[in-house]
């Protein structure tokens, strides 16, 4: 079913008429600035697919009179069930949505957060949206909402543009759905393919969101050389008061007047802004970094419309949001130019000013060090500075290749505890355990022994065993490290152990009842927690994952306390997600400072 957004009279009529004339682009003086440099990753590379699922007739065998096979049209596959991950590729299986109400599913999917501080939750979200699974049946009252369009929109919102391209290739044609068409238009704008964007808007104007349609129509009128119509429509839109977008009006006025605009602020950039700025040969201000959109951060990281420093900062934030691979950021770090003097003084410079450029400087200085001990020292310093800035996860991700190239051994025993924690964060438990063993075996100094002992909760969670002498050494080390928080850390660890099915002796719990001040935590929404419990109890896997992400996905894993987190882990295990629950537990332990 085609979804149609309501069309107002007045401006809407002007817009529809302007789009109906077709995007016959006029020649302009000089070339517009490109939205992305040559060779940059495409936002959504797949071309708009043709309408799929034409009826297929079974072939005639020639012995129709004796065959019991009925010949007719094959049932059309449901595009809402499509995906690119089956169970063998990390998908959650064809029965993912068994027992889940379709209307509830659509409502919950639309609430998925675009920003997630947890790699484990981000991975669950990605796999959930990409899984090939039988879609829930439509109800008696159905508004025609497309499940696959909602999934693709969420993938785009969290910046997974490559996945969006693959999903679009198997989805119905954009012309059949307003959401898909808006994604297609935004994609074409980001790729500087304005002609395709305008064609899409022209054939689908009535199904587009009105304000989205109005802005693209005005831009297309400008590109087609009809500046009088564009100016008239811009004034109508401005006077209507429905659009609060000063940057759009600044760009539209400049393009119709033939002047270069001065964009003073743009804290919520969209593809239309980047396309118009490129056409107007405008530069965008640094406050574009205030955007909370992973998709736009990825686009800005590749955009010559902003300064090199803004590109690099956008790339860092895109990595943290999961929209850009950390290896891409490492390549950007390696490509910057530094003097020998800067490289020789990299640590002192980076300590003096914490900035993306100086993080790149430190990265290059590390690459120049050939000995493992020297490299480990540089990595340790980079992690320390990143932790001070609250971006330890970024530092770990960027140095992943260099970390994995190091081999645990006696000469790196001092580095082993930090290497183990980093590898646990990277979801590499086997390598992490090897470094933890190195820390335990080769620790000599008291500080090294304490650091090795503090790894016990992580190794115990990874190995699935909370028994053994490591507990007493850990508790003693925790008391020595920070006596005021040792009890709280112990309670957090015990909660995670029991969530993973490990029994913690009563005497360990009883030892924590010392009357210390209890940490205040935020209470989860009772409606969502009730829905999570019911979904997990009933074995509704997809619904359980979705609600777990909604409960935990907006903030720090520790802000809701160990009780809630443990219940989420238990729920995931109930629906068969043992490894996912363990990964979340280890990540939470790291976030809690264990």
N, C-alpha and C positions, 0 to 999 in steps of 0.2 A: 504494500500500500504506500502511495506517495503521501508524504506529510507536507501540508501546506500551511505556512504561517499567515496570519491575517494581514491584509494589505489595506492601508489607510488611503483615503482619497487625497486629492491635492498633490502633495509631493510624490506620493506613491505613483500616481498616474504619470507624472513627469518622468520619474525614474524608469517605469516600465516602458514608456515610449522611447526613452533614450537608449535603453538596452536593446529594444526591438530593432533599432536601426542597424545594429551589428557593429563590431569593433573594427571599423576601417581606420587603422591608425595613420595619423598624419606624420610627416617627417618633421623632426625638430632639429634645431641647430645644435650640433655636437651630440655626443653620446652620453646617456645617463650613467651615473656611477653604478658599477655592478653591485648587486646585493651580496654576492659571495665571490671571493677571488678564484682564479682558475685553479682547478684541481681540488677545491675544497669539497668535503663530503656533502652530497646532496641531501636535502631535507627529506623528501619523499620521492624516490627515484622512479617508482613504477608509473607508467602511463595510465591514463584512465582506462579501465577494462571495458570491453564490450559487454552487453547484456548476456549473461551466461544462462545455462539451464534450458536451452531450447529442447522441446520434446524430441525424444529419440525413438524411432520405430525399430522393433526387433526385426531381423532379417528373415525373409521367407525361405524355408528349407526345401521346398519343392515337393514335399509329401504331406501337404496340409490335411489330406483326408485321413491319414493314419496317426497323426500326432495328437497327443493330448495337451500340447503346449498352447496356451492362449497367446495370441499376438496382439499387441497393443502398445500404448504409450507407457514408458517407464515413469515411475513416480519421481517428481522433481525433488532433488535434495534440498533440505532446508538450509539456506545460507547462514541462518543464525547458529547452526551447529558447527560451522566451519572454524578452522584454526590451523596453526602451523606446528603445533606440538602435540604428538600423540604420546602415549604412555612410555614408549621406548626412548623418547627425546626429552623427557622431563615434564611432559604434560601430566595432568591429574586424572586421566582416564575418561572414557565415554560416559560413565555414570556420574560425572562430577556434579550435575545439577539435579540428580534424581531426588524427587520429593520436595524440591524447592518451588515455591509459587513464582510464576513469571513476573507478575506485577511487583512483588517484593524485590526480586532480583534486579529488575531495572532501576528501582528506586535506590537500592543500596549501591549498585555499581556507579551511579551518578555521584555518589558521595565519596568515592575513593579519593584520598588526598593526593595532591600532585607532588608535595614535598614529603619525603620520608627520611628520617634520620637513621633508620636501621637498614643495613644491606639485606638482612634476612627477610624483613617484611617487604622490601622492594622486590626481592627475588620471588617471593610468594605472589605478589601482585602481578608481576610480569608473566609468570607461568599460568596464573589463573586466567588472565585475559587472552592468552595465546593458545590455551588448551582446546583441542578438538573434543567436543562433548555434545551429547544430545541436548538440544535446547528444551526447556520446560514447555509444555503445551500452552497454547493461547487460551485465555479464559473466555467466558461468555461475553464479558464486557472488555473489549480490547481497543486501545487507542491507536493501534497500528505502529507502536514504537518498535524500532528494529534493535534486536539484541546485538547483532554484529556491529551495527553503526555505533551503538553506545560503547561497546568494547574498544573499537578503533579510536573513538574520540578520547577515551581515557588513556589509551596508549600514546596518542599524540600529546595529550596534556602533560604526561610525565616525561615527554621528550624522547620516546623510543621510536625514532623516525624510521629506522630500518625495518623494524617490526611492523610499523604502520604500512609501509610500502608493500610488504609481503601479504598482509591481511587485505589490503585494498585490491590486490590482484585476484583474490578469490571471493571478494564481496560483490554484491550487485553493483551495477553501474552507478556512478555518483548521481546521474540524472534522476534516479528513482528515490532518492532520499535527501532531504535538506541538510542533515548533519554531514553525510558523506560528501555532498557537494561543497559545503563550506570548508571541509578539510581539504578537498581537492583545490579549491580556489586559493586557500592560504598556502598550500604547497607550491602552486604555480607562482604566487607572488614571491615566496622566499627564493625560488629558483630564477627569478627575474624573467619569467615567462608570462608577461602581462597579457599578451594576446590570448593565450589559453585560459587565463583567469577570467578575462572579459567574456570570452565565448561561453565559459561555464556559467557565468552570471546571467548571460543573455538567455540561455535556454532554460534556466531554472529560477528565474527571478521570483516567481510567486511562492516558491517553497522555502526561500531563504529568510532568515531572521531579518525583520525590516531594517534595523539600523545597520546591520552588516551589509545588506543589499544596497542601502542608500549610499554608503561610503564607497563601495566598489563601483557603483554606477557613476558617481561623480568623477572618480578617478578615470574610469574608462572613457567618459565624455571628453576629459582633458586630453587623454592619449589619442583620441580620434580627431582632435582638433576643434571640437565643438565647445569652445571655452565660454561662449555666451550661455549655453544651456547649463554648463557646469557651474558657472557663477550664479545663475538664477536658482539652481537646485541647492547650492551651498547656502545661499541666503535663506531659502525656505527652511532648510534643515536647522540652521542656526536660530532662526526666529521661532521655530517650533518648540525649542527648549528641551527636546527629548534626549539629545546627544550631548553629554558632558565630555567633550574631547577637544580641548583647545589646540592641541598639536595638529589634529586633523584639519581644523579650520585654518591654522597658520599655513600648513603645507598646501591646502587647496587654494587659498587666496594667492599664494606666491606662484603656484603653477599656472593659474589663470592669468595672473598679471605679468608673468614672464620674469619674475625677480627671484633672487636666491633668498630663501627664508633663513631666519635666525631662530632655531629651535632652542629655547632656553631650558626647557625641562620636559622629560618624558619618562615618567616613573613606571608606566604600565604599557610598554610597547607591544604592538601587534604586527603581524605581517603587512597589513595595509600601510602602517607608518613607515616601515623599512622600504617598501616598494615606492611610496610617494617621495620619501627622502632621497632615494636613489635617482628618481626621475628629476627631482629639483636640484640635484648635485649639492645636497645639504649634508652637513655633518651632525651627528647626534651627540647630546651631552653625556657626561659620565654618569648622571643619575639614572640612566637606563639600567644600571646594575641593581637598582632597587626592585626590579621585577621579581616576582615569585614564580614565574613560569619557566620550568626546565626547558620547554621547547624554545622559548625566546632566548634563554641563556645560551643554548647550543647555537642558535642562529647568530647571536651577537659575537660569539667566539670566532666566527668565520667572516665577520662583516667588516669591510673597509669603511663603512659609514661611521665607525667609532675608532678611537685611538688604539694604538698597539697595546697600551697598558690596560685599557678597558677590555680589549679582546682577551688578554691573558687572564684577567680577573674573572671574566665571564666563563672562560674555559674551566677555571678552578671550581667555580660554583656549579657548573654543569656536571663536572665529575662527581661532586658531592651529592648532586641530585640524581645521579644515575643516568643522566642523559648523554654523557660522553665518556668514552673509555679512558682510564687513567694512562694507558700507553700513549694515547693521543696527546695528553698534556705533557708527558715526559718528552715526546718529540718536540713540542713547542719550547719547553725549557732548553733542550739541547740546541735548538736553532738560533737562540738569541746570541748576540755578539757582546763579548766582554773583553776588556783589556787584560793583559797578563798581570798587571798590578791589581786589578779587581779580583782575579782568580786566586792570586797569592794571598789576598786578605779577605777571602770569601766569608770565613766564619765571623770575623769582627764586623764586617759590613752587614751581614745578615742579622747579627745580634743587635746592631744599632738601629736598624729599621726593618720591621717585619712587613714585607711587601711581596707581591707575586714575582716581581723582577728579581728580588734578592733570594727568593726561594729557588728561582731558576739558576741564579749564580751559584748557590750552594750545591745544587744538583750537578752542575758542570764541574765544579771543583772536586766533588766526589768521584766523578767519572775519570778524572785525571789520576786518581790514586790507584795504583796497581796492586799493592799488597792487601790481602784480605783484612788484616788488622786495621790498616789505614782507612779502607773503605767502610768497615763497620763503624769506626769512630765518626766518620762524616755522616753516615746514616743516623747514628745515634743523636748527633747534634741536630740534624734536620728534624727528627721526630720530636726532640725536646722543644724546639722552637714552634713546631706545628701544634704541639699539645698546649703550649702557652697561649696560642691564638684560638684554641678550641677547634682545631682542624686536624687533630691527630690522624683521623681516618683518611684524610687526603694525603698526608705524608706517607702513611703506610702503603696506600694504593700506588702512589707514584714510584716508590722505591721497590715495588714488588719484584721485578725482574732481578734487580741487584741483590735483594735479600735471598731470593731462591737460589742464586748462583753461589752464595756462601755455604760452606760446609761446616756443620757443628764439630767442634773439637776443643782440646784443652786451651789452645791459644786464644779462643774466642769465648771462653767461659764467662768472662765479665759481661759479654754482650748477649749471652744465651737467654736470660730471662726476658729481655725486651724483644728479642727475636721470636721467642715462643708466643708472647702475647700478640705480636703483630700477625703471626701466622694463624693463630686462632681467629683473629678478626677477619683474616682473608679466607676463612673457612678451609684451612689446610691443616686438619688436626694431626695427621700422621707426621708431617714435617715439624709441627709445633711440639709434639711429644718428643721427637728426637732432640730438639733444642732444650726442652725441659729436662730430659735425662742428662744432657751435657751439663746443664747448670747444677744439677744435684751431685753429679759425680766429681766435678772438677772445682767446685767452690772451695776456696781456702780461707779467705778473709771473712770475718764475721758479717760484714755487709753483704758479701756475695752469698753466704749461706742463708741469710735472712731473705734475700731476693729470691733464691731458689725455693725456699720453703713457702713463700707467698703464692707460688704457682699452683699449690695443691688443689684448690677448688676447680680450677680450669682443667687440670689433668684428670681429676676424679670424674668430672662431668663428661669429658671426652671418652674416658675408658669405661664409664658406667659402673664405677665402684667407689662408694664413699667410705669403705672400710680401710684399715691399715694404719701404720704408724704416722703417715703423713699428716693426719688431722692434728695431732698434738703439736707437732713442729709448726704447723701453719698457725694454730691458735696462739702459740707463744710468740711467733714472729709478728702476728697481727697486733698483739698487745704491745709489743715493743715498738712497732711502727706508729700506731695511733691507738692508745688505750681507750680513748673516748668513743671511737667508732668501731672498735673490735667486735663488740656484742652485736651491733647493728649489722655488720658485715657477716657475722656468723649466722644470724637469723636469715639473712638474704640467701646465703649459700645453702643452709639446711632446707629452706623452702624450695629451692631449685632442685636439690637432690630428690626430695620427696615427689616433686612434680614429675621427675623422670623415673619414678618407680623405685627409688632407693630408700630403704628404711633408715631413718636417723634415730638412734637410741633415745629413749625418753630422758636419760640423765643429761644428754647434751642440750636438749631443749630447756630442761629445768635449770641448768646452770646460767641461762640467759635471763632468768626472772630476778633481776637485781634491782628493779625499781628505777631504772634509768629512764630518761626522758624519751618518749616515743616520737619518732619522726612523723611529721605531718605529711600526708599524701593526699592527692586529689582523688575524689571518688568518681568512679566511672558512671556513665549514664546507665541507670538501672534497666531501662528498656532494652538497650543494646546488650547488656550483660545477660539479661533473661533470654533474649533471642539467641545469644551465643550458646548458652547452656543447653537450651532445647535442641538447637541444631546439632551440637556435638553428641548429645545423648541419643538422638535419632539417627546418627551416622550420615547426616547430610554434609558431605565433604566440602563442596564448593561454598555453601552457605557458611560453614564453620570458618573457613579460611577468610572469606570476605568480611565477616564480622570481627574476626581477630585483628585484621588490618585496620578496620574502622575504629576499634577500641584503642589500639596501641599506636597506630600509624602516624599520628600528628606530632608526637613529641618524643621526649627521651624515654627509653625503655624503663627507666627507674622511677619516673615521676609518679607513677600510680602505685608504687610499692610492690614488695615481693608476693603478697597474697594474690593480687590480681594477675600478675605476670605468671605465677605458678598455675593459676586456673586456666590461663590461655594455653600454656604448654600442655597441661593435662588434656584439654579439649582437642588440641591438634593430634595428640597421641591416640585419642579415642577414635579418630577417623583415619587412622593408619599412617599418620605423618610423624613417625618416630624420629627420623633424621632431621626433619625440619624443626621439630620441637627441641631437639638437642642443640641444634645450631642457634636457635633463639635463646635458649638458656645460657649457652656459653657467651653469646654476645651481650646478654643482660648482665652476666657476671662481670664482664670487662667494663661495661658502662658503669657498674656500681663500684668500680675500683677494687674488685677482688683480685 
